[in-house]
Amino acid sequence: MTFSLAARDPATGAFGMVISSSSPAVASRCLHLRASVGVAASQNVTNPALGPLLLDELEAGGSAVTAIAAAVAADAHSDFRQLTVIDAEGRVATHTGSQALGKFGVSVGDQAVAAGNMLRGLDVLDAMVGGYAGSTAETFEERLLAGVLAALEAGGEAGPVRSAGLSVVEGAEWRVTDLRVDDSDDPAAELTRLLALWLPQKHDYLARALHPDGAPSYGVPGDE
């Protein structure tokens, strides 16, 4: 019911993920990031608790491989889970249980991994990694978006998608970009619109948080 792309930007060390699903509010359950630590997806028959567990293992000094092993060992129903993780060195590890739904698989790129289930075809995942890696967009967020758009162009899920999300941690302890489309007839188009709205303001909001005494004004009514 879900396909995702997790990545570490080699140029900045930022972590990001883009995700889409036929289920509502997919990003609220499946997308997990922690600044300077890693990025993880917990999907298929989702156990949202596994995302923080994966990141805790990384923060404690584990690698992507040992984090996956710990998560699988901790979950009595790991046969139903699909997990991906990228650690602070850009290493990738995955787990897809034997009870994953429909057509499922993973595709690994350079510090990037796509995973999905109930797909129209496994080439969707290669298209997702290729769309991201081949994008010449200036921002990490736009390159992630290019990945999910390429996956949809290649067929996406077997059924219509209803939700999407895109998040990045970079330069702060929180998600400096955190966009969600919880239910829409065209979540990719709405995510594209939200990203175009957000990116010109992203660094201003970061500056307001870190350096409020010198940050740009809000430029809204009442801010005189």
C-alpha positions as CSV (number, residue, x, y, z in Angstrom):
1,M,0.0,0.0,0.0
2,T,3.0,2.3,0.2
3,F,6.2,3.3,-1.7
4,S,8.9,5.4,-0.3
5,L,12.3,6.9,-1.0
6,A,14.8,7.6,1.8
7,A,18.1,9.3,1.1
8,R,21.1,11.0,2.7
9,D,22.3,14.0,0.7
10,P,26.1,13.4,0.3
11,A,26.8,17.1,-0.1
12,T,25.2,18.3,3.2
13,G,24.5,15.2,5.3
14,A,20.8,16.0,5.3
15,F,18.4,13.1,5.6
16,G,15.1,13.1,3.8
17,M,12.2,10.9,2.7
18,V,9.3,11.1,0.3
19,I,6.4,8.7,0.6
20,S,3.0,8.0,-1.0
21,S,0.2,5.5,-0.4
22,S,-3.3,4.5,-1.1
23,S,-3.9,4.8,2.7
24,P,-4.6,8.1,4.4
25,A,-2.0,10.0,6.3
26,V,0.9,7.7,5.4
27,A,3.6,10.1,6.4
28,S,2.3,10.2,10.0
29,R,2.9,6.5,10.5
30,C,5.8,5.5,8.2
31,L,8.3,8.3,7.9
32,H,11.0,8.7,10.5
33,L,14.0,11.0,10.6
34,R,16.5,12.2,13.2
35,A,19.1,14.9,12.5
36,S,22.7,13.7,12.3
37,V,21.5,10.1,13.0
38,G,19.5,8.7,10.1
39,V,16.3,8.1,8.2
40,A,14.0,5.1,8.4
41,A,10.8,3.8,6.9
42,S,8.4,1.4,8.6
43,Q,5.7,0.3,6.1
44,N,3.6,-2.5,4.6
45,V,1.5,-3.7,7.6
46,T,2.9,-0.9,9.5
47,N,4.2,-0.8,13.1
48,P,5.1,2.9,13.6
49,A,7.1,2.0,16.8
50,L,9.8,0.4,14.6
51,G,10.8,3.8,13.1
52,P,12.0,5.3,16.4
53,L,13.5,1.9,17.4
54,L,15.7,2.0,14.2
55,L,16.8,5.5,14.9
56,D,17.5,4.8,18.6
57,E,19.8,1.9,17.5
58,L,21.6,4.2,15.1
59,E,22.0,6.9,17.8
60,A,23.4,4.3,20.2
61,G,26.2,3.7,17.7
62,G,24.8,0.9,15.6
63,S,25.0,0.7,11.8
64,A,22.1,0.4,9.4
65,V,22.5,-3.4,9.3
66,T,22.6,-3.8,13.1
67,A,19.6,-1.4,13.5
68,I,17.5,-3.5,11.1
69,A,18.5,-6.7,12.9
70,A,17.5,-5.2,16.2
71,A,14.1,-4.1,14.9
72,V,13.4,-7.4,13.3
73,A,14.3,-9.2,16.5
74,A,12.1,-6.9,18.6
75,D,9.0,-7.4,16.5
76,A,7.0,-10.6,16.9
77,H,5.4,-9.9,13.5
78,S,8.4,-9.0,11.4
79,D,7.2,-11.2,8.5
80,F,4.6,-8.5,7.9
81,R,6.9,-5.5,7.9
82,Q,8.9,-3.6,5.3
83,L,11.7,-1.5,6.8
84,T,14.5,0.6,5.3
85,V,17.2,2.6,7.1
86,I,20.1,4.8,6.1
87,D,22.7,5.7,8.8
88,A,25.0,8.7,9.2
89,E,27.6,7.2,6.9
90,G,25.1,6.7,4.2
91,R,24.9,2.9,4.6
92,V,21.6,1.3,3.6
93,A,19.9,-1.7,5.1
94,T,16.4,-3.2,4.4
95,H,14.0,-5.9,5.6
96,T,11.0,-7.1,3.7
97,G,9.0,-9.9,5.4
98,S,7.6,-12.9,3.6
99,Q,4.0,-11.6,4.3
100,A,4.5,-8.3,2.5
101,L,1.5,-7.4,0.2
102,G,1.2,-7.7,-3.5
103,K,4.2,-6.9,-5.7
104,F,6.9,-5.7,-3.3
105,G,10.6,-5.0,-3.4
106,V,13.5,-2.6,-2.8
107,S,15.9,-0.7,-5.0
108,V,19.2,0.7,-3.6
109,G,21.1,3.6,-5.0
110,D,23.9,5.8,-3.7
111,Q,22.9,6.6,-0.1
112,A,19.3,6.1,-1.2
113,V,16.8,3.3,-1.1
114,A,13.3,2.9,-2.5
115,A,10.9,0.3,-1.1
116,G,7.3,-0.5,-1.9
117,N,4.5,-3.0,-1.8
118,M,1.3,-3.5,-3.8
119,L,3.1,-2.0,-6.7
120,R,2.0,-2.0,-10.3
121,G,5.5,-3.3,-11.1
122,L,8.9,-3.6,-9.6
123,D,10.3,-1.1,-12.1
124,V,8.5,1.6,-10.1
125,L,11.3,1.4,-7.5
126,D,14.1,1.6,-9.9
127,A,12.3,4.6,-11.5
128,M,12.0,6.2,-8.1
129,V,15.8,5.9,-7.3
130,G,16.6,7.0,-10.9
131,G,14.3,10.0,-10.8
132,Y,16.0,11.2,-7.6
133,A,19.6,10.5,-8.7
134,G,19.0,12.0,-12.1
135,S,17.4,15.2,-10.9
136,T,19.4,18.4,-11.4
137,A,17.2,20.4,-9.1
138,E,18.9,22.8,-6.7
139,T,17.3,21.6,-3.5
140,F,17.3,18.2,-1.8
141,E,13.6,18.4,-1.4
142,E,13.0,18.9,-5.1
143,R,15.2,15.9,-5.9
144,L,13.2,13.7,-3.5
145,L,10.0,15.0,-5.2
146,A,11.4,14.1,-8.6
147,G,11.8,10.5,-7.3
148,V,8.2,10.1,-6.3
149,L,7.0,11.7,-9.5
150,A,9.1,9.3,-11.5
151,A,7.7,6.4,-9.5
152,L,4.1,7.5,-10.3
153,E,5.0,8.0,-13.9
154,A,6.2,4.4,-13.9
155,G,2.9,3.1,-12.5
156,G,3.1,3.7,-8.8
157,E,0.7,1.5,-6.8
158,A,-1.7,-1.0,-8.2
159,G,-4.5,1.2,-6.9
160,P,-4.9,5.0,-6.7
161,V,-2.7,6.9,-4.2
162,R,-4.5,9.1,-1.7
163,S,-1.7,10.5,0.5
164,A,1.9,11.7,0.4
165,G,4.6,13.3,2.5
166,L,8.1,14.8,2.2
167,S,10.4,15.6,5.1
168,V,14.0,16.7,5.6
169,V,16.2,17.2,8.6
170,E,19.1,19.6,7.9
171,G,20.9,22.2,10.0
172,A,18.5,21.9,13.0
173,E,17.2,19.2,15.4
174,W,13.7,19.4,13.9
175,R,12.3,18.7,10.5
176,V,13.1,21.8,8.5
177,T,10.8,20.6,5.8
178,D,7.8,18.6,6.9
179,L,4.9,18.5,4.3
180,R,1.9,16.2,4.4
181,V,-1.0,15.5,2.2
182,D,-3.2,13.2,4.3
183,D,-6.0,12.6,1.7
184,S,-6.4,13.9,-1.8
185,D,-7.5,12.9,-5.3
186,D,-4.1,13.9,-6.5
187,P,-1.6,13.9,-3.6
188,A,1.4,14.3,-5.8
189,A,0.1,17.5,-7.3
190,E,-0.8,18.9,-3.9
191,L,2.7,17.9,-2.5
192,T,4.3,19.7,-5.5
193,R,2.2,22.8,-4.8
194,L,3.1,22.8,-1.1
195,L,6.8,22.4,-1.8
196,A,6.7,25.3,-4.2
197,L,5.0,27.4,-1.4
198,W,7.4,26.3,1.3
199,L,10.9,26.4,-0.2
200,P,11.1,30.2,-0.7
201,Q,10.3,30.6,3.0
202,K,12.2,27.6,4.5
203,H,15.4,29.5,5.4
204,D,13.5,32.5,6.9
205,Y,11.7,30.1,9.3
206,L,14.9,28.5,10.2
207,A,16.5,31.9,10.8
208,R,13.6,32.9,13.0
209,A,14.1,29.8,15.2
210,L,17.9,30.0,15.5
211,H,18.5,33.8,15.3
212,P,15.2,35.6,16.0
213,D,16.9,38.9,16.8
214,G,18.2,39.2,13.2
215,A,15.6,37.2,11.4
216,P,13.3,38.5,8.6
217,S,10.0,40.1,9.5
218,Y,6.9,38.1,8.8
219,G,5.4,40.6,6.4
220,V,1.8,39.7,7.4
221,P,-1.0,41.9,8.7
222,G,-0.4,42.9,12.3
223,D,3.4,42.7,11.9
224,E,4.1,46.4,11.9
